[in-house]
Amino acid sequence: MFELNIWFYTGCILTIIGSLATVWGSGVKDPIVRTLNTEIPSVGVSLILLTYNHTLALLTFVATSVVISLILLRAITRLEEIGTEI
């Protein structure tokens, strides 16, 4: 069987690295890279919650992915309306 500690520590590492990538990568012009930078922490949080409950991990992953995607699409649309180069 799989060790739960491996998934927990991998989730912690992905959450920390992904959060730092999101903060430092905000100047990236490519919207796909921005989306990937925000998806990495959500996968990390899901791995952490996976060690506790499978349903909780799945619901968290789906919810964070949807919310992050909506926020990024709104921000990109807003920047295009203003006329800022993305």
C-alpha positions in Angstrom: 0.0 0.0 0.0 1.1 3.6 -0.5 2.5 5.6 2.4 0.3 8.5 3.3 3.2 10.5 4.4 4.6 10.7 0.9 1.3 12.2 -0.4 1.1 14.7 2.5 4.7 15.9 2.1 4.4 16.1 -1.7 1.2 18.1 -1.3 3.0 20.5 1.1 5.9 21.0 -1.3 3.6 21.5 -4.3 1.6 24.0 -2.3 4.6 26.0 -1.2 6.3 26.0 -4.6 3.1 26.7 -6.4 2.3 29.6 -4.2 5.7 31.1 -4.7 5.4 30.6 -8.5 2.1 32.3 -8.5 3.5 35.3 -6.6 6.7 35.6 -8.6 5.1 34.6 -11.9 2.5 37.4 -11.9 4.5 39.3 -14.5 4.3 36.5 -17.0 2.5 37.6 -20.1 1.2 34.2 -21.2 -2.3 33.4 -19.7 -1.7 29.6 -19.9 1.4 29.9 -17.7 -0.5 32.0 -15.3 -3.2 29.3 -15.1 -0.6 26.6 -14.6 1.0 28.6 -11.8 -2.3 28.7 -10.0 -3.2 25.1 -10.6 -0.1 23.7 -8.9 -1.1 24.9 -5.4 -4.6 23.5 -5.9 -3.2 20.1 -6.7 -0.9 20.4 -3.6 -3.9 21.2 -1.3 -5.8 18.3 -2.8 -2.9 15.9 -2.1 -2.8 17.1 1.5 -6.6 16.6 1.9 -6.3 13.3 0.1 -4.5 11.9 3.1 -7.6 12.6 5.2 -10.6 12.0 3.0 -10.9 11.2 -0.7 -14.2 13.0 -1.2 -12.9 16.2 0.5 -9.9 16.1 -1.7 -12.0 15.8 -4.9 -14.4 18.5 -3.9 -11.5 20.9 -3.0 -9.7 20.3 -6.3 -12.8 20.9 -8.4 -13.8 24.0 -6.4 -10.4 25.6 -6.5 -9.9 24.9 -10.2 -13.2 26.4 -11.1 -12.8 29.5 -8.9 -9.2 30.1 -10.1 -10.2 29.8 -13.7 -13.1 32.2 -13.3 -10.9 34.8 -11.6 -8.1 34.5 -14.2 -10.6 34.7 -17.1 -12.2 37.8 -15.6 -8.9 39.5 -15.0 -7.7 38.8 -18.6 -11.0 40.1 -20.0 -10.8 43.2 -17.8 -7.2 43.9 -19.0 -8.3 43.5 -22.6 -11.2 46.0 -22.1 -8.8 48.5 -20.6 -6.5 48.0 -23.5 -3.5 46.8 -21.6 -1.1 44.5 -23.5 -1.3 41.0 -22.0 
